[in-house]
Amino acid sequence: MSSHIHTSHETVASGFTETASDYEDAVRFNIEGAQRLVLAIPPGRYEDVLDVGCGTGWATQAVIDRFHPRRITGVDPAEGMLEQFQAKLGGIEGVEVTLARADVEHMPVPEASFDLVVCSMAYHWFPRKWAAARAMARALRPGGVIAILMSGRGGEQAYRDVIANIEPVNYRWLGAFDGNLRSIPEMEDYLVQAGLEPVDIWTETRVRHTSVEAYMERMRVVAGHMIGDQSAADVAEYVARIEAELRRRSGPRGWRYEFVKLYAVARRPA
Ligand SMILES: C[S@@+](CC[C@H](N)C(=O)[O-])C[C@H]1O[C@@H](n2cnc3c(N)ncnc32)[C@H](O)[C@@H]1O
């Protein structure tokens, strides 16, 4: 694996490395999202595929199942995620897998060489959204397709309300929601500014009921790094207060929350 890591992404990457082995159990909604994203890609031959923020490989798995590509390149700054990817998908016959430890803006990949770029549930972590779109667009060959799934604006409001009322207020985590979540017009702008032609952009809003334990576990896995650098005891106390508040606000069917997923499919002009 080559190593091209940008220091500003190390917190996110080390957070995902720490939780990599728990990731698969906690995020089944991400898996189904990746499958729906891949189903929305126009039919065609996609021989060379780039998976950005590839994690443990759910989007790649869906691409392999539907399109049987010859070569897959997975890029992610989290070493732990790449290890899981390699263990899961490294040995599939007929598919050449290359992995690179890198962030989206510093991908060690050739320009204009991929038929398909997928990016599933990672774009919301990219700190420079226009630059990320440009970097992914550069990797596409003319006529190639990009498919992105990310968290959309409006989701997780119930959780934001909880953490906004737990003191000391974690402004970093609270702000991350506004910094990360995006709308359809914003996504359209990233794609168009990157020289791409949007084909289809849509959101889905889902109301979910889950146990407080399952919700806390999901938050630990995907956003544990947002808690900050306090001592273990302070983290434990903070997390316990969140959990108590979630329980207080839960109804007979558990914790209710809305989640918005934003999907986009675009093409590089031929
Ligand atoms: C929620 S996981 C999604 C993983 C996978 N695509 C999936 O669908 O299961 C988000 C991934 O984005 C990666 N990531 C975070 N910041 C990144 C960046 N700046 N560039 C590339 N990947 C990044 C994380 O390391 C993590 O593996």
The ligand as an ORCA input file, in Angstrom:
! r2SCAN-3c Opt
* xyz 0 1
  C     -18.482      5.671      6.877
  S     -17.019      5.078      6.120
  C     -17.625      4.489      4.545
  C     -16.774      3.397      3.996
  C     -17.264      2.676      2.746
  N     -17.260      3.539      1.577
  C     -18.642      2.063      2.953
  O     -19.550      2.402      2.206
  O     -18.762      1.224      3.829
  C     -16.190      6.572      5.660
  C     -14.784      6.342      5.128
  O     -14.284      7.576      4.616
  C     -12.914      7.630      4.893
  N     -12.447      9.016      4.814
  C     -12.557      9.971      5.758
  N     -11.951     11.108      5.356
  C     -11.451     10.855      4.130
  C     -10.713     11.634      3.182
  N     -10.365     12.887      3.427
  N     -10.364     11.063      1.992
  C     -10.716      9.780      1.723
  N     -11.420      9.003      2.591
  C     -11.775      9.526      3.771
  C     -12.822      7.032      6.294
  O     -11.506      6.626      6.630
  C     -13.800      5.878      6.209
  O     -13.204      4.678      5.807
*
